[in-house]
């Protein structure tokens, strides 16, 4: 039930000794999902408490190198360090990202003779034409994976926009529903929404004991939403004996963008945590927008519009040194100033603004159900 | 005239926080040549005194990821940080490496929309069939660069083995002759030999003054090897008034290998510095050879056979921590033990053995000419 998010790299454009290139890991009960994988991510992982071998899914927001160049090396190193127990189930690593990603991996791994010891599949998102200027769009020829698949590559899906919901449906399991949505950037870029399913509320055990039902299999059936017949013939329904559902958590992680396209607002509605880029401060707003990037204010406006509870800013220009390295001088380059600019927008909304740094871990607690005690 | 070599990464297989992946820079008078470019090389460069923008040539020994995955990102970052003065001459970055490298760069840079602001050319070395087992050879289909060239890509040469010299002639200029030679590894791998041209010896100015020739243009003509006529009509020849030639330095940098093919011995003969991998210690000799790698003893035997003056060992398994991090425990994992194993072979040859660490710089001094005072 624990869920947290760790930033492995918070710098834009390239990795530096002070800020790694984009990468973050969402952990839930030990399962790790990696979002973006700039160069050096594998080394950042080694410096963090996260084990690379636990990464089961990878999400690439867009194909710029500072979000992608670390992926072939990371997969190779995970494979090299495989022990018999660490991936004994031969589980397929699922990789999601824009069209072209499958070819990138096939060529990078193929030419370097990299033979992974675990299967992987690349599921490609088909961008739409309004996500980027024309010069940022890749031709079908360039992105077609015409090389034969590598021995460990499994067939991946090609995922198109669901026009009804204006989102990309990536997958769902018994715990999560995961979607992608469109952003506007110099090249097609995506945001990802991880939405945990609601859980049944706490069982009112005191009440059950009062009517003579003691702990046993019947408790499980009630919790699973089924009616139960008591020894005296009385049938009780779960609604009376369960607290309200515990709402599932929602974490939204946006790739580089100067704005989200329409669906972003809907998909991110009520997010527990919105992770948004803030490449440059307000003084450089025009430059940011021109390059398809955001300022803290732009990020905060989206957070407010979708009623997010917390906003984490990341993907800072390398001009913004981490706070502990900042020396007196140009206040314009103070990273704390970026937080201030976002807080200015959100001061009436009691939205917490978090400034990400490399290796920062943000806990994402369960929301209490309304009637829980 | 200054020449030195800096190790940016000395680890094998993958980069770690203690040892970067393979990369080293040979500097001569400010011009920087990069040999191999594992993931994270750009960050290692930032931590070193070397400016990435000064790299004019890149040599890739073989296509394994730990020698290559940093190259697309490095080129992008150099381009991003270009200032009007740093590469105002629009000089072409020359990249040398095995067949397949051109395609790797074209696809990696193309799919990530990386538009370099400087021209580059990839010159491919055609491996021979005896450099690697059959399963390590890449098909012509896989290595063919069929995508259209990127806007900044200039035509590169395809370089075949010169059967007469059993070497690959890469280029020469007024200061250097640079060749490659074949190594045996799991995939085709190459060594590079940078051979500085001999320089004329010191002018015997005392002798010239004795015969009445004072400093002036005649000195330059003598130094350049021309005869000079004195005022009295006497013709003097340079041989009498010059010390012996100062022999050019020779630096040989070998990629991963379990042995050099025949020409290696000839090309490396008399090297001032031989840089050789030593992935595993003698206790793991069979494992090393099986994986196409060397032990310190194997490296030392080559150094002795070609009469090298100094041997630098690098490309250590990540099990060998840098000396300052070594804790008491298994002596088998002591990196100093690797030096000892090489020295054991070379004890009678007065060959200096150097254990490379990340950021170590080795000065390569001019050899004195025999008659210099």
Interface residues (C-beta under 8 A of the other chain):
Chain A: X13 X14 X15 X16 X17 X21 X39 X40 X42 X43 X46 X47 X63 X64 X65 X66 X68 X69 X70 X72 X73 X76 X77 X80 X100 X103 X104 X107 X108 X110 X111 X112 X113 X114 X136 X138 X142 X143 X147 X186 X187
Chain B: X13 X14 X15 X16 X17 X39 X40 X42 X43 X46 X47 X63 X64 X65 X66 X68 X69 X70 X72 X73 X76 X77 X80 X100 X103 X104 X107 X108 X110 X111 X112 X113 X114 X136 X138 X142 X143 X147 X186 X187
